[in-house]
Amino acid sequence: MPGVPALLSYFIGACAIVLRKGVRLSTARRVTTLLQRPLLLGMVLLACVGGARAQTPSPLQEWQYSGGVILARLFEPNLPQWRSVLGVASEVQPAYDGSRAYRVSGGPDLLIYYRDIAFISTGEGVGYNFLRGDHYQFGVGVTYDLGRKEKDDLTNLHGMGDIPAAPVGKMYGSVVLSKKFPLILRVDVRQFMGGAEGAVGDAAVYTPLPGSSKRFVMFAGPSITLADHHYLQSLYGVSEQQSLASGHREYLITHNGTASAGVGFSATKFIGKHWLINFDAAISQLRGDPAYSPIIERRTQRVIALSFDYHHETLNPE
């Protein structure tokens, strides 16, 4: 995977930064109170809907696609054989990274999870957890990127050319500190196989929030996104040819570095036994070289997503 080794050296410092920020979200005592037995059902149910999110690209934080899945096994070791979520979702997000214009999109919401082993979803694609335990989960998957088209904003992107959609290989891992303090640490590395090319990585921490209950569960946490220079140049750079065609000044990104940093919030309201409403919001800011690109109209990006879903579980055969 070209570009991936260079990203790994950034993660030690990045994880330390987001960990310091994430710990401020809640104290151990408040979270211990939060996770008394009546709330466990809600936590496990939220794990079932974590992967049912709108399609990428999006300013949603990467951890919001996986949600609280890792907590399911920690608090409910006897997981159902199958968990499925089906519904509809809508999202308001920038037309592309750095865009001033926003767009509204909608579509199906789907997640099918086999135990804690494998899954398919509209948010995370197809994945397999090859290493899993009560407090950790590591896996590989294939997802997709929708690319970027000039027609998204002809005024600003004319002459830049299209970035085609492409499959994306992914490695990821999540670790929960403890039951008493369920702060979740998550990292991932994604390799684009075409399209924007290059490699991207994320480091994040997130946790359930005080104020949650059996029927209403909330998560929040910060994250940082890193990328190699191939990806950064594809999305934010301006080559000599693009400069001549678009009128933007030439802007070359030749070093790996930070792409963005942000914070996300997710909440789920359970209605009866099978129905739920899921809300996601996030804000992220372009950092490093991307922030100074001539094609960037706004460095700060916001997104809101809402879904209405039906949830079903199939218990393990006796």
Contacts in CASP RR format, 6 or more apart in sequence:
PFRMAT RR
TARGET T0000
AUTHOR 0000-0000-0000
METHOD contacts of the structure
MODEL  1
MPGVPALLSYFIGACAIVLRKGVRLSTARRVTTLLQRPLLLGMVLLACVG
GARAQTPSPLQEWQYSGGVILARLFEPNLPQWRSVLGVASEVQPAYDGSR
AYRVSGGPDLLIYYRDIAFISTGEGVGYNFLRGDHYQFGVGVTYDLGRKE
KDDLTNLHGMGDIPAAPVGKMYGSVVLSKKFPLILRVDVRQFMGGAEGAV
GDAAVYTPLPGSSKRFVMFAGPSITLADHHYLQSLYGVSEQQSLASGHRE
YLITHNGTASAGVGFSATKFIGKHWLINFDAAISQLRGDPAYSPIIERRT
QRVIALSFDYHHETLNPE
1 189 0 8 1.000
1 191 0 8 1.000
1 199 0 8 1.000
2 191 0 8 1.000
2 198 0 8 1.000
2 199 0 8 1.000
2 228 0 8 1.000
2 230 0 8 1.000
3 191 0 8 1.000
3 198 0 8 1.000
3 199 0 8 1.000
3 228 0 8 1.000
3 230 0 8 1.000
3 256 0 8 1.000
4 189 0 8 1.000
4 191 0 8 1.000
4 199 0 8 1.000
4 228 0 8 1.000
6 199 0 8 1.000
6 228 0 8 1.000
6 256 0 8 1.000
7 189 0 8 1.000
7 199 0 8 1.000
7 200 0 8 1.000
7 201 0 8 1.000
7 226 0 8 1.000
7 227 0 8 1.000
7 228 0 8 1.000
7 256 0 8 1.000
8 189 0 8 1.000
10 226 0 8 1.000
10 256 0 8 1.000
10 257 0 8 1.000
10 258 0 8 1.000
11 187 0 8 1.000
11 201 0 8 1.000
11 203 0 8 1.000
11 226 0 8 1.000
14 203 0 8 1.000
14 224 0 8 1.000
14 226 0 8 1.000
15 185 0 8 1.000
15 187 0 8 1.000
15 203 0 8 1.000
17 224 0 8 1.000
18 203 0 8 1.000
18 204 0 8 1.000
18 205 0 8 1.000
18 222 0 8 1.000
18 223 0 8 1.000
18 224 0 8 1.000
19 185 0 8 1.000
19 205 0 8 1.000
21 205 0 8 1.000
21 221 0 8 1.000
21 222 0 8 1.000
22 183 0 8 1.000
22 205 0 8 1.000
22 206 0 8 1.000
22 207 0 8 1.000
22 221 0 8 1.000
22 222 0 8 1.000
23 183 0 8 1.000
23 205 0 8 1.000
25 207 0 8 1.000
25 209 0 8 1.000
25 220 0 8 1.000
25 221 0 8 1.000
26 34 0 8 1.000
26 207 0 8 1.000
26 209 0 8 1.000
26 210 0 8 1.000
28 180 0 8 1.000
28 181 0 8 1.000
30 210 0 8 1.000
31 180 0 8 1.000
31 181 0 8 1.000
31 182 0 8 1.000
31 183 0 8 1.000
31 207 0 8 1.000
31 208 0 8 1.000
31 210 0 8 1.000
32 180 0 8 1.000
32 181 0 8 1.000
33 210 0 8 1.000
34 208 0 8 1.000
34 209 0 8 1.000
34 210 0 8 1.000
34 211 0 8 1.000
34 212 0 8 1.000
35 43 0 8 1.000
35 75 0 8 1.000
35 179 0 8 1.000
35 180 0 8 1.000
35 182 0 8 1.000
35 208 0 8 1.000
38 213 0 8 1.000
38 214 0 8 1.000
39 212 0 8 1.000
39 213 0 8 1.000
39 214 0 8 1.000
39 217 0 8 1.000
40 75 0 8 1.000
40 76 0 8 1.000
41 214 0 8 1.000
42 214 0 8 1.000
42 215 0 8 1.000
42 217 0 8 1.000
42 270 0 8 1.000
43 68 0 8 1.000
43 71 0 8 1.000
43 72 0 8 1.000
43 75 0 8 1.000
43 208 0 8 1.000
43 217 0 8 1.000
44 71 0 8 1.000
44 72 0 8 1.000
44 75 0 8 1.000
44 76 0 8 1.000
45 217 0 8 1.000
45 268 0 8 1.000
45 270 0 8 1.000
45 276 0 8 1.000
45 311 0 8 1.000
46 67 0 8 1.000
46 68 0 8 1.000
46 71 0 8 1.000
46 217 0 8 1.000
46 219 0 8 1.000
46 268 0 8 1.000
47 67 0 8 1.000
47 68 0 8 1.000
47 69 0 8 1.000
47 70 0 8 1.000
47 71 0 8 1.000
47 72 0 8 1.000
48 69 0 8 1.000
48 72 0 8 1.000
48 83 0 8 1.000
48 85 0 8 1.000
48 111 0 8 1.000
48 113 0 8 1.000
48 311 0 8 1.000
48 313 0 8 1.000
49 85 0 8 1.000
49 111 0 8 1.000
49 268 0 8 1.000
49 276 0 8 1.000
49 278 0 8 1.000
49 309 0 8 1.000
49 311 0 8 1.000
50 64 0 8 1.000
50 65 0 8 1.000
50 66 0 8 1.000
50 67 0 8 1.000
50 68 0 8 1.000
50 69 0 8 1.000
50 111 0 8 1.000
50 266 0 8 1.000
50 278 0 8 1.000
51 65 0 8 1.000
51 66 0 8 1.000
51 67 0 8 1.000
51 69 0 8 1.000
51 85 0 8 1.000
51 111 0 8 1.000
51 119 0 8 1.000
51 121 0 8 1.000
51 122 0 8 1.000
51 123 0 8 1.000
51 124 0 8 1.000
52 85 0 8 1.000
52 87 0 8 1.000
52 89 0 8 1.000
52 109 0 8 1.000
52 110 0 8 1.000
52 111 0 8 1.000
52 121 0 8 1.000
52 122 0 8 1.000
52 123 0 8 1.000
52 278 0 8 1.000
52 307 0 8 1.000
52 309 0 8 1.000
53 60 0 8 1.000
53 64 0 8 1.000
53 65 0 8 1.000
53 89 0 8 1.000
53 109 0 8 1.000
53 121 0 8 1.000
53 122 0 8 1.000
53 123 0 8 1.000
53 124 0 8 1.000
53 280 0 8 1.000
53 305 0 8 1.000
53 307 0 8 1.000
54 60 0 8 1.000
54 89 0 8 1.000
54 90 0 8 1.000
54 91 0 8 1.000
54 105 0 8 1.000
54 106 0 8 1.000
54 107 0 8 1.000
54 109 0 8 1.000
54 122 0 8 1.000
54 123 0 8 1.000
54 305 0 8 1.000
54 307 0 8 1.000
55 105 0 8 1.000
55 122 0 8 1.000
55 123 0 8 1.000
55 144 0 8 1.000
55 146 0 8 1.000
56 123 0 8 1.000
56 143 0 8 1.000
56 144 0 8 1.000
56 145 0 8 1.000
56 146 0 8 1.000
57 96 0 8 1.000
57 97 0 8 1.000
57 145 0 8 1.000
57 146 0 8 1.000
57 147 0 8 1.000
58 91 0 8 1.000
58 93 0 8 1.000
58 303 0 8 1.000
58 305 0 8 1.000
59 93 0 8 1.000
59 94 0 8 1.000
59 282 0 8 1.000
59 283 0 8 1.000
59 284 0 8 1.000
59 301 0 8 1.000
59 302 0 8 1.000
59 303 0 8 1.000
60 264 0 8 1.000
60 280 0 8 1.000
60 282 0 8 1.000
60 303 0 8 1.000
60 305 0 8 1.000
61 202 0 8 1.000
61 204 0 8 1.000
61 206 0 8 1.000
61 221 0 8 1.000
61 222 0 8 1.000
61 223 0 8 1.000
61 262 0 8 1.000
61 263 0 8 1.000
61 264 0 8 1.000
61 282 0 8 1.000
61 284 0 8 1.000
62 186 0 8 1.000
62 188 0 8 1.000
62 202 0 8 1.000
62 204 0 8 1.000
62 223 0 8 1.000
62 225 0 8 1.000
63 184 0 8 1.000
63 186 0 8 1.000
63 202 0 8 1.000
63 204 0 8 1.000
63 206 0 8 1.000
63 221 0 8 1.000
63 223 0 8 1.000
64 219 0 8 1.000
64 264 0 8 1.000
64 266 0 8 1.000
64 280 0 8 1.000
64 282 0 8 1.000
65 121 0 8 1.000
65 123 0 8 1.000
65 124 0 8 1.000
66 124 0 8 1.000
66 172 0 8 1.000
66 174 0 8 1.000
66 186 0 8 1.000
67 206 0 8 1.000
67 219 0 8 1.000
67 266 0 8 1.000
68 184 0 8 1.000
68 219 0 8 1.000
69 113 0 8 1.000
69 116 0 8 1.000
69 137 0 8 1.000
69 174 0 8 1.000
70 136 0 8 1.000
70 137 0 8 1.000
70 174 0 8 1.000
70 175 0 8 1.000
70 176 0 8 1.000
70 184 0 8 1.000
71 176 0 8 1.000
71 182 0 8 1.000
71 184 0 8 1.000
71 208 0 8 1.000
72 79 0 8 1.000
72 116 0 8 1.000
73 79 0 8 1.000
73 116 0 8 1.000
73 132 0 8 1.000
73 133 0 8 1.000
73 134 0 8 1.000
73 137 0 8 1.000
74 134 0 8 1.000
74 135 0 8 1.000
74 176 0 8 1.000
74 179 0 8 1.000
74 182 0 8 1.000
75 179 0 8 1.000
77 134 0 8 1.000
78 316 0 8 1.000
79 115 0 8 1.000
79 116 0 8 1.000
79 316 0 8 1.000
80 115 0 8 1.000
80 313 0 8 1.000
80 314 0 8 1.000
80 315 0 8 1.000
80 316 0 8 1.000
81 114 0 8 1.000
81 115 0 8 1.000
81 314 0 8 1.000
81 315 0 8 1.000
81 316 0 8 1.000
81 317 0 8 1.000
82 112 0 8 1.000
82 113 0 8 1.000
82 114 0 8 1.000
82 313 0 8 1.000
82 314 0 8 1.000
83 111 0 8 1.000
83 112 0 8 1.000
83 113 0 8 1.000
83 311 0 8 1.000
83 312 0 8 1.000
83 313 0 8 1.000
83 314 0 8 1.000
84 111 0 8 1.000
84 112 0 8 1.000
84 113 0 8 1.000
84 311 0 8 1.000
84 312 0 8 1.000
84 313 0 8 1.000
85 109 0 8 1.000
85 110 0 8 1.000
85 111 0 8 1.000
85 309 0 8 1.000
85 310 0 8 1.000
85 311 0 8 1.000
85 312 0 8 1.000
86 108 0 8 1.000
86 109 0 8 1.000
86 110 0 8 1.000
86 309 0 8 1.000
86 310 0 8 1.000
87 108 0 8 1.000
87 109 0 8 1.000
87 110 0 8 1.000
87 307 0 8 1.000
87 308 0 8 1.000
87 309 0 8 1.000
87 310 0 8 1.000
88 106 0 8 1.000
88 107 0 8 1.000
88 108 0 8 1.000
88 109 0 8 1.000
88 307 0 8 1.000
88 308 0 8 1.000
88 309 0 8 1.000
89 106 0 8 1.000
89 107 0 8 1.000
89 108 0 8 1.000
89 109 0 8 1.000
89 122 0 8 1.000
89 305 0 8 1.000
89 306 0 8 1.000
89 307 0 8 1.000
89 308 0 8 1.000
90 104 0 8 1.000
90 105 0 8 1.000
90 106 0 8 1.000
90 107 0 8 1.000
90 305 0 8 1.000
90 306 0 8 1.000
90 307 0 8 1.000
91 104 0 8 1.000
91 105 0 8 1.000
91 106 0 8 1.000
91 303 0 8 1.000
91 304 0 8 1.000
91 305 0 8 1.000
91 306 0 8 1.000
92 102 0 8 1.000
92 103 0 8 1.000
92 104 0 8 1.000
92 303 0 8 1.000
92 304 0 8 1.000
92 305 0 8 1.000
93 102 0 8 1.000
93 103 0 8 1.000
93 105 0 8 1.000
93 301 0 8 1.000
93 302 0 8 1.000
93 303 0 8 1.000
93 304 0 8 1.000
93 305 0 8 1.000
94 100 0 8 1.000
94 101 0 8 1.000
94 102 0 8 1.000
94 103 0 8 1.000
94 298 0 8 1.000
94 301 0 8 1.000
94 302 0 8 1.000
94 303 0 8 1.000
95 101 0 8 1.000
95 102 0 8 1.000
95 103 0 8 1.000
95 152 0 8 1.000
95 153 0 8 1.000
96 148 0 8 1.000
96 152 0 8 1.000
96 153 0 8 1.000
96 157 0 8 1.000
97 148 0 8 1.000
97 235 0 8 1.000
97 236 0 8 1.000
97 286 0 8 1.000
97 290 0 8 1.000
97 296 0 8 1.000
97 301 0 8 1.000
98 286 0 8 1.000
98 295 0 8 1.000
98 296 0 8 1.000
98 297 0 8 1.000
98 298 0 8 1.000
98 299 0 8 1.000
98 301 0 8 1.000
99 152 0 8 1.000
99 153 0 8 1.000
99 156 0 8 1.000
99 297 0 8 1.000
99 298 0 8 1.000
100 297 0 8 1.000
100 298 0 8 1.000
101 152 0 8 1.000
101 153 0 8 1.000
103 152 0 8 1.000
108 122 0 8 1.000
109 122 0 8 1.000
109 307 0 8 1.000
109 309 0 8 1.000
110 120 0 8 1.000
110 121 0 8 1.000
110 122 0 8 1.000
111 119 0 8 1.000
111 120 0 8 1.000
111 121 0 8 1.000
111 122 0 8 1.000
112 119 0 8 1.000
112 120 0 8 1.000
112 121 0 8 1.000
113 119 0 8 1.000
116 129 0 8 1.000
116 132 0 8 1.000
116 137 0 8 1.000
117 128 0 8 1.000
117 129 0 8 1.000
117 132 0 8 1.000
118 126 0 8 1.000
118 127 0 8 1.000
118 128 0 8 1.000
118 129 0 8 1.000
119 125 0 8 1.000
119 126 0 8 1.000
119 127 0 8 1.000
120 126 0 8 1.000
120 127 0 8 1.000
123 143 0 8 1.000
124 141 0 8 1.000
124 143 0 8 1.000
124 170 0 8 1.000
125 141 0 8 1.000
125 142 0 8 1.000
125 143 0 8 1.000
125 144 0 8 1.000
126 141 0 8 1.000
126 142 0 8 1.000
126 143 0 8 1.000
127 139 0 8 1.000
127 140 0 8 1.000
127 141 0 8 1.000
127 142 0 8 1.000
127 170 0 8 1.000
128 139 0 8 1.000
128 140 0 8 1.000
128 141 0 8 1.000
129 137 0 8 1.000
129 138 0 8 1.000
129 139 0 8 1.000
130 138 0 8 1.000
130 139 0 8 1.000
130 140 0 8 1.000
131 137 0 8 1.000
131 138 0 8 1.000
131 139 0 8 1.000
132 138 0 8 1.000
135 175 0 8 1.000
135 176 0 8 1.000
135 177 0 8 1.000
135 178 0 8 1.000
136 173 0 8 1.000
136 174 0 8 1.000
136 175 0 8 1.000
136 176 0 8 1.000
137 173 0 8 1.000
137 174 0 8 1.000
137 175 0 8 1.000
138 171 0 8 1.000
138 172 0 8 1.000
138 173 0 8 1.000
138 174 0 8 1.000
139 171 0 8 1.000
139 172 0 8 1.000
139 173 0 8 1.000
140 169 0 8 1.000
140 170 0 8 1.000
140 171 0 8 1.000
140 172 0 8 1.000
141 169 0 8 1.000
141 170 0 8 1.000
141 171 0 8 1.000
141 172 0 8 1.000
142 167 0 8 1.000
142 168 0 8 1.000
142 169 0 8 1.000
142 170 0 8 1.000
143 167 0 8 1.000
143 168 0 8 1.000
143 169 0 8 1.000
143 170 0 8 1.000
143 190 0 8 1.000
144 165 0 8 1.000
144 166 0 8 1.000
144 167 0 8 1.000
144 168 0 8 1.000
145 165 0 8 1.000
145 166 0 8 1.000
145 167 0 8 1.000
145 168 0 8 1.000
145 192 0 8 1.000
145 195 0 8 1.000
145 196 0 8 1.000
146 165 0 8 1.000
147 162 0 8 1.000
147 163 0 8 1.000
147 164 0 8 1.000
147 165 0 8 1.000
147 166 0 8 1.000
147 195 0 8 1.000
147 196 0 8 1.000
148 157 0 8 1.000
148 162 0 8 1.000
148 163 0 8 1.000
148 235 0 8 1.000
149 157 0 8 1.000
149 162 0 8 1.000
149 163 0 8 1.000
150 157 0 8 1.000
150 158 0 8 1.000
150 159 0 8 1.000
150 160 0 8 1.000
150 161 0 8 1.000
150 162 0 8 1.000
156 295 0 8 1.000
156 297 0 8 1.000
157 246 0 8 1.000
157 295 0 8 1.000
158 245 0 8 1.000
158 246 0 8 1.000
159 242 0 8 1.000
159 245 0 8 1.000
159 246 0 8 1.000
160 238 0 8 1.000
160 242 0 8 1.000
160 245 0 8 1.000
160 246 0 8 1.000
160 248 0 8 1.000
160 295 0 8 1.000
161 242 0 8 1.000
161 245 0 8 1.000
163 195 0 8 1.000
163 196 0 8 1.000
163 234 0 8 1.000
163 235 0 8 1.000
164 194 0 8 1.000
164 195 0 8 1.000
165 195 0 8 1.000
166 192 0 8 1.000
166 193 0 8 1.000
166 194 0 8 1.000
166 195 0 8 1.000
166 196 0 8 1.000
167 193 0 8 1.000
167 194 0 8 1.000
168 190 0 8 1.000
168 191 0 8 1.000
168 192 0 8 1.000
168 193 0 8 1.000
169 190 0 8 1.000
169 191 0 8 1.000
169 192 0 8 1.000
169 193 0 8 1.000
170 188 0 8 1.000
170 189 0 8 1.000
170 190 0 8 1.000
170 191 0 8 1.000
171 188 0 8 1.000
171 189 0 8 1.000
172 186 0 8 1.000
172 187 0 8 1.000
172 188 0 8 1.000
172 189 0 8 1.000
173 186 0 8 1.000
173 187 0 8 1.000
173 188 0 8 1.000
174 184 0 8 1.000
174 185 0 8 1.000
174 186 0 8 1.000
175 184 0 8 1.000
175 185 0 8 1.000
175 186 0 8 1.000
176 182 0 8 1.000
176 183 0 8 1.000
176 184 0 8 1.000
176 185 0 8 1.000
177 183 0 8 1.000
177 184 0 8 1.000
177 185 0 8 1.000
182 207 0 8 1.000
182 208 0 8 1.000
183 205 0 8 1.000
183 206 0 8 1.000
183 207 0 8 1.000
184 205 0 8 1.000
184 206 0 8 1.000
184 207 0 8 1.000
185 204 0 8 1.000
185 205 0 8 1.000
186 202 0 8 1.000
186 203 0 8 1.000
186 204 0 8 1.000
186 205 0 8 1.000
186 206 0 8 1.000
187 201 0 8 1.000
187 202 0 8 1.000
187 203 0 8 1.000
187 204 0 8 1.000
188 201 0 8 1.000
188 202 0 8 1.000
189 199 0 8 1.000
189 200 0 8 1.000
189 201 0 8 1.000
190 199 0 8 1.000
190 200 0 8 1.000
190 201 0 8 1.000
191 198 0 8 1.000
191 199 0 8 1.000
192 198 0 8 1.000
192 199 0 8 1.000
192 200 0 8 1.000
192 231 0 8 1.000
195 234 0 8 1.000
196 231 0 8 1.000
196 234 0 8 1.000
196 235 0 8 1.000
197 230 0 8 1.000
197 231 0 8 1.000
197 234 0 8 1.000
198 227 0 8 1.000
198 228 0 8 1.000
198 230 0 8 1.000
198 231 0 8 1.000
198 234 0 8 1.000
199 227 0 8 1.000
199 228 0 8 1.000
199 230 0 8 1.000
199 231 0 8 1.000
200 225 0 8 1.000
200 226 0 8 1.000
200 227 0 8 1.000
200 228 0 8 1.000
200 231 0 8 1.000
200 259 0 8 1.000
201 225 0 8 1.000
201 226 0 8 1.000
201 227 0 8 1.000
202 223 0 8 1.000
202 224 0 8 1.000
202 225 0 8 1.000
202 226 0 8 1.000
203 223 0 8 1.000
203 224 0 8 1.000
203 226 0 8 1.000
204 221 0 8 1.000
204 222 0 8 1.000
204 223 0 8 1.000
204 224 0 8 1.000
205 221 0 8 1.000
205 222 0 8 1.000
205 223 0 8 1.000
206 219 0 8 1.000
206 220 0 8 1.000
206 221 0 8 1.000
206 222 0 8 1.000
206 223 0 8 1.000
206 264 0 8 1.000
207 219 0 8 1.000
207 220 0 8 1.000
207 221 0 8 1.000
208 217 0 8 1.000
208 218 0 8 1.000
208 219 0 8 1.000
209 218 0 8 1.000
209 219 0 8 1.000
209 220 0 8 1.000
211 218 0 8 1.000
212 218 0 8 1.000
214 270 0 8 1.000
215 269 0 8 1.000
215 270 0 8 1.000
216 267 0 8 1.000
216 268 0 8 1.000
216 269 0 8 1.000
216 270 0 8 1.000
217 267 0 8 1.000
217 268 0 8 1.000
218 265 0 8 1.000
218 266 0 8 1.000
218 267 0 8 1.000
218 268 0 8 1.000
219 265 0 8 1.000
219 266 0 8 1.000
219 267 0 8 1.000
220 263 0 8 1.000
220 264 0 8 1.000
220 265 0 8 1.000
220 266 0 8 1.000
221 263 0 8 1.000
221 264 0 8 1.000
221 265 0 8 1.000
222 261 0 8 1.000
222 262 0 8 1.000
222 263 0 8 1.000
222 264 0 8 1.000
223 261 0 8 1.000
223 262 0 8 1.000
223 263 0 8 1.000
223 264 0 8 1.000
224 258 0 8 1.000
224 260 0 8 1.000
224 261 0 8 1.000
224 262 0 8 1.000
225 258 0 8 1.000
225 259 0 8 1.000
225 260 0 8 1.000
225 261 0 8 1.000
225 284 0 8 1.000
226 256 0 8 1.000
226 257 0 8 1.000
226 258 0 8 1.000
226 259 0 8 1.000
227 256 0 8 1.000
227 257 0 8 1.000
227 259 0 8 1.000
228 256 0 8 1.000
228 257 0 8 1.000
229 253 0 8 1.000
229 254 0 8 1.000
229 255 0 8 1.000
229 256 0 8 1.000
229 257 0 8 1.000
231 259 0 8 1.000
232 253 0 8 1.000
232 256 0 8 1.000
232 257 0 8 1.000
232 259 0 8 1.000
232 289 0 8 1.000
232 290 0 8 1.000
233 239 0 8 1.000
233 252 0 8 1.000
233 253 0 8 1.000
233 254 0 8 1.000
235 290 0 8 1.000
236 251 0 8 1.000
236 253 0 8 1.000
236 286 0 8 1.000
236 289 0 8 1.000
236 290 0 8 1.000
236 293 0 8 1.000
236 295 0 8 1.000
236 296 0 8 1.000
237 251 0 8 1.000
237 252 0 8 1.000
237 253 0 8 1.000
237 293 0 8 1.000
237 295 0 8 1.000
238 246 0 8 1.000
238 248 0 8 1.000
238 249 0 8 1.000
238 250 0 8 1.000
238 251 0 8 1.000
238 252 0 8 1.000
238 293 0 8 1.000
238 294 0 8 1.000
238 295 0 8 1.000
239 250 0 8 1.000
239 252 0 8 1.000
240 250 0 8 1.000
242 248 0 8 1.000
243 249 0 8 1.000
243 250 0 8 1.000
243 251 0 8 1.000
248 294 0 8 1.000
248 295 0 8 1.000
249 294 0 8 1.000
251 292 0 8 1.000
251 293 0 8 1.000
251 294 0 8 1.000
253 289 0 8 1.000
253 290 0 8 1.000
253 293 0 8 1.000
255 289 0 8 1.000
257 288 0 8 1.000
257 289 0 8 1.000
258 287 0 8 1.000
258 288 0 8 1.000
259 286 0 8 1.000
259 287 0 8 1.000
259 288 0 8 1.000
259 290 0 8 1.000
260 284 0 8 1.000
260 285 0 8 1.000
260 286 0 8 1.000
260 287 0 8 1.000
260 290 0 8 1.000
260 301 0 8 1.000
261 284 0 8 1.000
261 285 0 8 1.000
261 287 0 8 1.000
262 282 0 8 1.000
262 283 0 8 1.000
262 284 0 8 1.000
262 285 0 8 1.000
263 282 0 8 1.000
263 283 0 8 1.000
263 284 0 8 1.000
264 280 0 8 1.000
264 281 0 8 1.000
264 282 0 8 1.000
264 283 0 8 1.000
265 280 0 8 1.000
265 281 0 8 1.000
265 282 0 8 1.000
266 278 0 8 1.000
266 279 0 8 1.000
266 280 0 8 1.000
267 278 0 8 1.000
267 279 0 8 1.000
267 280 0 8 1.000
268 276 0 8 1.000
268 277 0 8 1.000
268 278 0 8 1.000
268 279 0 8 1.000
269 276 0 8 1.000
269 277 0 8 1.000
269 278 0 8 1.000
269 279 0 8 1.000
270 276 0 8 1.000
271 277 0 8 1.000
274 310 0 8 1.000
274 311 0 8 1.000
274 312 0 8 1.000
275 308 0 8 1.000
275 309 0 8 1.000
275 310 0 8 1.000
275 311 0 8 1.000
276 308 0 8 1.000
276 309 0 8 1.000
276 311 0 8 1.000
277 306 0 8 1.000
277 307 0 8 1.000
277 308 0 8 1.000
277 309 0 8 1.000
278 305 0 8 1.000
278 306 0 8 1.000
278 307 0 8 1.000
278 308 0 8 1.000
278 309 0 8 1.000
279 304 0 8 1.000
279 305 0 8 1.000
279 306 0 8 1.000
280 303 0 8 1.000
280 304 0 8 1.000
280 305 0 8 1.000
280 306 0 8 1.000
281 302 0 8 1.000
281 303 0 8 1.000
281 304 0 8 1.000
281 305 0 8 1.000
282 302 0 8 1.000
282 303 0 8 1.000
283 300 0 8 1.000
283 301 0 8 1.000
283 302 0 8 1.000
283 303 0 8 1.000
284 300 0 8 1.000
284 301 0 8 1.000
285 291 0 8 1.000
285 299 0 8 1.000
285 300 0 8 1.000
285 301 0 8 1.000
286 296 0 8 1.000
286 299 0 8 1.000
286 300 0 8 1.000
286 301 0 8 1.000
290 296 0 8 1.000
291 299 0 8 1.000
END
